[in-house]
Amino acid sequence: MERREFLNLSIGGLAAGLTGIAEEVVDIHQHTHYWGRSDEDLVRHQRALGITQTVLLPAGSRYGLEADCYGNDSVVAIARQHPREFVFFANEDPTLPEAPKVIERYLRMGAVGIGEQKFFVDCDSEYIVRLAELARDYKVPILLHFQHGKYNQNFENFHRLLARFPQVNFIGHAQTLWGNIDRQHDQKVLYPTGTVTPGGLTDRWLADYPNFFADLSAGSGANAFSRDEEHARAFLLRHQDKLMFGSDCQDVDGLDNRCVGTKQLAMIRRLVSDPKVRRKILSGNARRIIRIKG
């Protein structure tokens, strides 16, 4: 991105955050203490991007989502301090016996979903089944990080969970989800390049399962659309009711050309020309699926 284009976008995002003039943006993927980032810098970053409301995804009681992120109490605290700008999910390592009770405690405190589930389990394991049952009972979505060989493994089996829990909205995220937009995807490759062959598992399941959705955030989401922009335009249009903007970046002010959230917003606005479709992806789908109040 050219420096002038980047600065104009960043300044525009800051102005949007202050005035509310620009299109509404709901960010469904942010973390507290992301590689040590302060709460003050997190708030500043979201305002600089022009984010209307942010979903905070906590870590569990251990492990920190591989980014030193903080847990449930930290996201509750920010949401209480800035109730018009932040809502929160609940989370815990699903292999812990107490996980459902921990998550249920925060759901009762106002959590609007479960996740980010980023732990060393199979995606259709008994551990995820327990959480899906909880999500069904509380009518909230689950956001999962799919990464081959590491987190929520064996993505090719995930359709079994989608079919078993049609009442639960599952939101997919990360490398393996986005690699599988391509029918010829090699599961061992986390950041594939080159032309996309439509019809991969992610593409098919977004079309076939009403309860499957996708989080556009992070380098994996950006890579999926930058590798083949012709495919990206068609994909975003085809799945316009299933996609949600997320940043998942550790930047502190949104004014740095390393900020994934800024780049992702620019990409969506460039690839999606129809304002009605863009509104769905930037805010409407999140409000409908996660039930975030305006």
Buried (B, 14 or more C-beta within 10 A) or exposed (E): EEEEEBEEBBEBBBBBBEEEEBBBBBBBBBBBBBEEBEBEBBBBBBBBBBBBBBBBBBBBBEBBBEBBBBBBEBBBBBBEEBEEBBBBBBBBBBEBEEBBEBBBBBBEEEBBBBBBBBBEBBBBBEBBBBBBBBBBEBEBBBBBBBBBEBBBBBBBEBBEBBEEBEEBBBBBBBBBBBBBBBEEBEBEEBEBEEEBBBEBBBBBBBEEBEBBBBBBBBBBBBBBBBBBEEBBBBBBEBBBBBBBBBBBBBBBBBBBBEBBBBBBBBBBBEBBEEEEBBBBBBBBBBBBBBBBEE
